[in-house]
Amino acid sequence: MYFFDDRFLLHASAINNKKKGKTVLFGGTGGVGKKSLELYFCNQLGYRFVSDDICVLDLDGCVYPNLAPPKIYAYNIQGNPSLKKQVVGPSLLGRMQWMLRK
C-alpha cells in the first residue's frame, strides 16, 4: 500500500450486501465488538465477508479485501452452538485443536 498514492489502510472489518451492492465497514479499537457485529450480519442477515481487521480503500471509495481469513475467538461463538459447529467443524481433530487454542 505504501507504493500507491490512491490507496490507504483502515483498521476496520468490512462486509458486503450482495443485493444492494454496498459494503459496510465497522471501525473501532480492539475488543469493541467489530467481529461480533460482522458475524451477526453474515450469519443472520445474509451479508458476505470482505475483510477482517484491515481494509484497503481507494480514493473512489472501493474496498479491497485483505485476503486473510477472519480471526474468530472463543468469546465470539460462546452461547451460539450453530456458529461453533460452523467454525470448529465436525472432525475430532478440529474440536481438539479448538479446545487447545481456546
Rosetta blueprint (number, residue, H / E / L):
1 M L
2 Y L
3 F L
4 F L
5 D L
6 D L
7 R E
8 F E
9 L E
10 L E
11 H E
12 A E
13 S E
14 A E
15 I E
16 N E
17 N E
18 K L
19 K L
20 K L
21 G L
22 K E
23 T E
24 V E
25 L E
26 F E
27 G E
28 G L
29 T L
30 G L
31 G L
32 V L
33 G L
34 K H
35 K H
36 S H
37 L H
38 E H
39 L H
40 Y H
41 F H
42 C H
43 N H
44 Q H
45 L L
46 G L
47 Y L
48 R E
49 F E
50 V E
51 S E
52 D L
53 D L
54 I E
55 C E
56 V E
57 L E
58 D E
59 L L
60 D L
61 G L
62 C L
63 V E
64 Y E
65 P L
66 N L
67 L L
68 A L
69 P L
70 P L
71 K L
72 I L
73 Y L
74 A H
75 Y H
76 N H
77 I H
78 Q L
79 G L
80 N L
81 P H
82 S H
83 L H
84 K H
85 K H
86 Q H
87 V H
88 V H
89 G L
90 P L
91 S L
92 L H
93 L H
94 G H
95 R H
96 M H
97 Q H
98 W H
99 M H
100 L H
101 R H
102 K L
